[in-house]
């Protein structure tokens, strides 16, 4: 397995961790009556700011994983894996790890800088695949 695919696998496992970090407090705050329902109506209670942020961070990672997955697969299938793409892949992963507490704690503008670093790493992988 290429280092990029290893980083992708770890990023997918990070997504599982993010799901748990969000789902547990959401269930505690909203109650299982709502979270196990069809959610056809708005909840009768609001989530805390931190729990809502954890949910948005999780959704953001789902979005980021789309491009990162494409980058890792293209690099691997094209045989373009080398030290630079490995650094980019693990930079993405590191940025995603840092993004969770940065978003949960509302660290502005740092969470945006962290997000941009992960996005740039993915973009550089995609551009490298074309060379």
N, C-alpha and C positions, 0 to 999 in steps of 0.2 A: 504494500500500500504506500502511495506517495505521501510525503509529509502534508501536502495540501488536503488529501483525503482524510488523514488523521485529524487535522485541524477541523475539517468539516464534521467529522463524527463527534468530536468534542463539542463543537458548536451546537449540534443537535442535542447532545446530552445536557448542555447548558440550557437549552430551550425547555427541556423537561424540568430542570431545577427551577427555572423561572415560572413555569406553570404551577408548580407546588408552592412557590413563594407567594403567588397571587391567589391561588385557589383556596388555600387554608384560611387566610384571614377573610377572604370574600365570603366563604361559607359561614365563618363565625359571625361576621358583621351583618350579613343579609339573612342568614338562617337557611337551613336546608329546604324549608318549605318553598322558598323562592328559587334557590339555585337548582333544585331538582324539577322545577316546573317547566312549562313550555316557554316561559318568559314573554307571554303575550302582553304583559303590562309592565309598567315601570315598577321597580321595587318600592315597598312602603318605607324602607329605611335607605339612607345614603351610606355608601362606603366612606371610610376615612380617606383623607387626601392621599396618604401614603399607599393604601391598598389600591386606590384608583390609579396612582402613578405606576405601581408595579404591574397593573394590567396593561397600561399603555406601553410600558417598557417591553413587556412580553409581545404585544402586538407589533411593536417596532422591530423587534428581533425577527419575528416571522417575515416581515417585509424585507429586512436585510438579508435573511437567509436565502431568499430567492436569487439575488445577484451573486452572493457568495457561493452558492451551490453551482451556479452556471460557471463561475470563474474556476472553481476547483475541478470540476468535471472537464472543462475545455482544456485547462492546463495539463491535466493527467492524460486525456485522450490524445492530445497533440504532442505528447512527449516533451513538453516545455518546462517541466519542473526543474528548478535549480535554486541555488541559495536565495536569490532575490524573491522568487515566488513563495518560498518557504517562509521567509521573514514577513512578507505581506500577509500570508495566511494566518500566521500566529499573531501578527499585529491586529488583524481583524478580531481574532478570538480574545486577545487581551483587552481590546477596546470594548467588546461586548460584555466582558466580565466587569470592567470598571463602570460601564454604563448603568448597570442595575442599581448600585447604591447611589450613583450620581443623580439618577432620575428619581429614585425613591425619596431621597433627601432634598430634592428640589434645588440642586446645586447649579445655579445659573451663573455664568454662561458655560460652565465647565462641561455639563452634560452634552451641550451642542458641539463643543470642541472634541470631546471623546467620540461622539457619533461621527463627526467629520473625519477623524482619523481612521475609523473602521471603514467608512465609505471610500476614502482615498486608497486604502490598502486594496480593497476589492477592485476599484477602478484600475489601479496599476496592474493587477493580475490580468484583468481583461485586455488591457492594452498590450501587455507582454505576450499574451497568447496570439496576438495578431502579427507580431514581429517574426 
